[in-house]
């Protein structure tokens, strides 16, 4: 009686608003109709039931307020969802830091994201870029990375330019393969919709209507970083990711990532997000490994 209301008035409100059929008998409620509407109805009843258990009196206004709360929450969840080219593969931030990262990209034309391995810096950047492309907000994606070895010299590599730089760009391809079919990636690359290139080949270009990502930016020098940042064109988004604790540059060479963040962090339209141990989303041991090496 407390939940249903006088003459089942609360249930009638849900019937009228959500367009479902509700049959109530004693302590059992049967809901039928569109699956989304049925889910919303059940969620409203569960929330109202919790309030009844606390001794609260439920009115029609409470029913309307609960419906409004669920609508707002559904909107927030949709806003934080990144839709990719795989229909069944939507990506959501998994930590408050990742949510800040996503919001920064939405709010700014240039975002720096710094943090240790496993925090999703590159993965989310690629997901956001593909989402913008799918939504028609940009026309192309450019993914760049400095060609610097991580503590070892690879020597002469055979093959054409793509074969030579492929080892450096592999992490970007790995992220894309989660979000797109291989054939679609190939078509987009042939059509120049997606371009994956070494940082050195960015000179002299202006990129309009594009999402431009620089990965492993801690390995860019200061002049390289300046060159990259000045490629930003109209109606474009630029994302720079890196771990400023893992530079592979010579010790005497200043990292362009740290330098750029120091210079630009107070510039309007530039966002700086720093992810930490709490944002690591790889295997649980990665957090312990990162912390052990920091000590």
C-alpha positions in Angstrom: 0.0 0.0 0.0 2.8 2.4 0.9 4.6 1.7 -2.4 1.6 1.5 -4.7 -0.2 4.5 -3.3 -3.9 5.0 -2.7 -5.8 3.0 -5.3 -2.4 2.2 -6.9 -2.0 5.8 -7.9 1.9 5.6 -8.0 1.7 2.6 -10.3 -0.8 4.4 -12.6 1.7 7.3 -12.8 4.4 4.9 -14.0 2.0 3.4 -16.5 1.1 6.8 -18.0 4.7 8.2 -18.1 6.6 5.1 -19.3 3.8 3.4 -21.4 4.1 0.0 -19.7 1.5 -2.4 -18.3 1.7 -3.1 -14.6 -0.2 -5.8 -12.8 0.1 -5.8 -9.0 -1.1 -8.6 -6.7 -0.2 -8.6 -3.0 3.6 -8.4 -2.9 4.2 -9.2 -6.6 4.4 -6.8 -9.5 4.5 -7.8 -13.1 5.7 -5.3 -15.7 5.4 -5.7 -19.5 6.2 -3.6 -22.5 9.2 -2.1 -24.2 12.4 -3.6 -22.6 13.9 -0.1 -21.9 10.7 1.2 -20.4 10.3 -2.0 -18.3 13.9 -1.6 -17.0 13.2 2.1 -16.0 9.9 1.1 -14.3 11.7 -1.6 -12.3 14.5 0.8 -11.3 12.0 3.4 -10.1 10.1 0.8 -8.0 13.3 -0.5 -6.5 14.3 3.0 -5.4 10.9 3.8 -4.0 10.9 0.5 -2.2 14.1 1.5 -0.5 12.5 4.7 0.8 9.4 2.8 2.0 11.7 0.5 4.0 13.1 3.6 5.7 9.6 4.6 6.7 9.2 7.4 4.2 5.8 8.3 2.7 5.7 8.1 -1.1 3.7 10.6 -3.1 3.2 11.2 -6.9 5.9 13.9 -6.6 8.4 11.4 -5.3 7.6 9.2 -8.3 8.2 12.0 -10.7 11.4 13.1 -8.9 12.8 9.5 -9.1 12.0 9.3 -12.8 13.9 12.6 -13.3 16.9 11.4 -11.3 17.2 8.2 -13.4 17.0 10.3 -16.6 19.9 12.5 -15.4 22.0 9.5 -14.4 21.3 7.8 -17.8 22.4 11.0 -19.5 25.6 11.2 -17.5 26.4 7.6 -18.3 25.8 8.1 -22.0 28.0 11.2 -21.9 30.9 9.3 -20.4 30.5 6.4 -22.9 32.9 6.5 -25.9 31.3 4.8 -28.9 33.7 3.1 -31.3 33.4 1.3 -34.7 32.6 -2.0 -33.0 28.9 -1.8 -32.2 29.2 -4.1 -29.1 32.3 -2.4 -27.8 31.6 0.9 -25.9 34.4 2.2 -23.7 33.9 4.0 -20.4 36.4 5.7 -18.1 37.3 3.3 -15.3 38.5 5.8 -12.7 37.9 9.5 -11.7 41.2 10.4 -13.4 40.2 8.9 -16.7 36.9 10.8 -16.5 38.8 14.0 -16.0 40.9 13.1 -19.0 37.8 12.6 -21.2 36.3 15.8 -20.0 39.5 17.8 -20.6 39.5 16.6 -24.2 35.9 17.7 -24.6 36.6 21.1 -23.1 40.0 21.9 -24.7 41.6 21.9 -28.1 44.9 20.7 -26.7 45.2 18.2 -23.8 48.3 16.8 -22.1 47.8 13.5 -20.3 50.7 12.3 -18.1 50.9 9.2 -16.0 52.6 5.8 -15.5 52.2 2.7 -17.6 48.8 1.1 -17.6 46.6 4.2 -17.0 45.0 4.1 -20.4 46.5 7.3 -21.8 47.0 6.0 -25.3 44.0 3.7 -25.4 41.5 6.5 -24.4 43.1 9.0 -26.8 42.6 6.6 -29.7 39.0 5.8 -28.5 38.1 9.5 -28.3 39.6 10.2 -31.7 37.6 7.3 -33.3 34.5 8.5 -31.6 34.9 12.0 -33.0 35.5 10.5 -36.4 32.4 8.3 -36.2 30.4 11.3 -35.1 31.5 13.4 -38.0 33.2 16.0 -35.8 36.5 15.5 -37.6 37.6 14.2 -41.0 40.8 12.4 -40.2 43.0 11.0 -37.4 46.8 11.5 -37.3 48.7 9.3 -34.8 52.4 10.2 -34.2 55.2 8.8 -32.1 58.9 9.7 -31.6 61.1 7.0 -33.1 63.3 6.5 -30.1 64.4 3.0 -28.8 63.7 2.1 -25.2 67.2 1.6 -24.0 68.5 -0.5 -26.8 69.6 0.1 -30.4 67.7 -1.8 -33.0 70.2 -1.1 -35.8 69.3 -1.2 -39.5 65.8 -2.4 -40.1 64.9 -3.8 -43.6 61.8 -2.8 -45.6 60.0 0.4 -46.6 59.2 3.4 -44.4 56.1 1.7 -42.9 58.0 -1.5 -42.1 60.8 0.5 -40.4 58.5 2.6 -38.2 56.0 -0.2 -37.5 57.7 -1.4 -34.2 57.4 2.2 -32.8 53.8 2.6 -33.8 52.6 -0.9 -32.7 50.8 0.3 -29.5 48.6 2.6 -31.5 47.7 -0.2 -33.9 46.9 -2.5 -30.9 44.5 0.1 -29.5 42.8 0.5 -32.9 42.4 -3.2 -33.4 40.2 -3.4 -30.3 37.9 -0.7 -31.6 37.7 -1.4 -35.4 37.8 -4.4 -37.7 41.1 -5.0 -39.4 39.7 -4.4 -42.9 38.2 -1.1 -41.9 41.5 0.1 -40.5 43.2 -0.9 -43.7 40.5 1.0 -45.8 40.9 4.1 -43.6 44.7 4.1 -43.9 44.6 3.6 -47.7 42.1 6.5 -47.9 44.3 8.7 -45.7 41.5 9.0 -43.1 43.8 7.4 -40.5 47.5 8.2 -40.7 50.1 6.7 -38.4 53.5 8.4 -38.8 56.8 9.1 -36.9 57.0 12.5 -35.3 59.8 13.6 -37.6 57.5 13.5 -40.6 55.0 16.0 -39.1 57.1 19.1 -40.1 55.6 21.6 -42.5 52.0 20.5 -42.1 48.8 22.1 -40.9 46.1 19.7 -39.8 42.5 21.0 -40.0 39.4 19.0 -39.0 41.5 16.3 -37.4 42.3 14.5 -34.2 46.0 14.6 -33.7 47.6 12.3 -31.1 51.3 12.3 -30.0 52.1 9.2 -28.0 55.2 8.6 -25.8 55.7 12.4 -25.9 58.3 12.2 -23.1 60.7 11.0 -25.9 60.2 14.2 -28.0 62.8 16.9 -27.7 61.8 20.5 -27.0 62.1 21.6 -30.7 60.2 18.5 -31.8 57.4 19.3 -29.4 57.2 22.9 -30.6 57.1 21.6 -34.2 54.3 19.2 -33.3 52.1 21.6 -31.3 52.2 24.2 -34.1 50.6 21.6 -36.5 47.2 22.3 -34.8 44.7 23.6 -37.4 41.1 24.8 -37.3 38.4 22.5 -35.8 40.9 20.1 -34.6 41.7 18.3 -31.3 45.2 17.5 -30.2 46.1 15.0 -27.5 49.6 14.6 -26.1 50.3 11.6 -23.9 53.4 10.4 -22.1 55.1 9.3 -18.9 57.5 12.0 -17.8 59.3 9.4 -15.5 60.3 7.2 -18.4 62.2 9.3 -20.9 64.4 7.4 -23.3 66.3 10.5 -24.4 69.9 11.1 -23.6 70.4 12.4 -20.1 71.5 15.8 -21.3 68.4 16.3 -23.5 65.4 18.0 -21.9 62.0 16.2 -22.5 59.7 18.2 -24.7 56.7 16.9 -22.7 57.8 18.3 -19.3 58.9 21.5 -21.0 55.6 22.0 -22.8 53.5 21.3 -19.7 55.6 23.8 -17.7 55.1 26.5 -20.4 51.5 25.9 -21.3 49.6 24.7 -18.3 48.1 28.1 -17.6 47.2 28.9 -21.2 43.4 29.0 -21.9 42.3 26.1 -24.1 45.0 23.8 -22.8 44.2 21.0 -20.4 46.7 19.1 -18.3 45.6 15.8 -16.7 47.9 13.8 -14.5 46.9 10.1 -13.9 48.3 8.1 -11.0 48.5 4.7 -9.5 44.7 4.6 -8.8 44.1 5.0 -12.6 46.1 1.9 -13.6 43.7 -0.5 -15.4 46.1 -3.3 -16.5 46.9 -6.4 -14.5 46.9 -5.6 -10.7 50.6 -6.4 -10.6 51.4 -3.4 -12.8 50.4 -1.0 -10.0 52.8 -2.9 -7.6 55.6 -2.9 -10.2 55.3 0.9 -10.9 55.3 1.6 -7.1 58.3 -0.7 -6.5 60.4 1.0 -9.2 59.5 4.5 -8.0 60.8 3.5 -4.5 
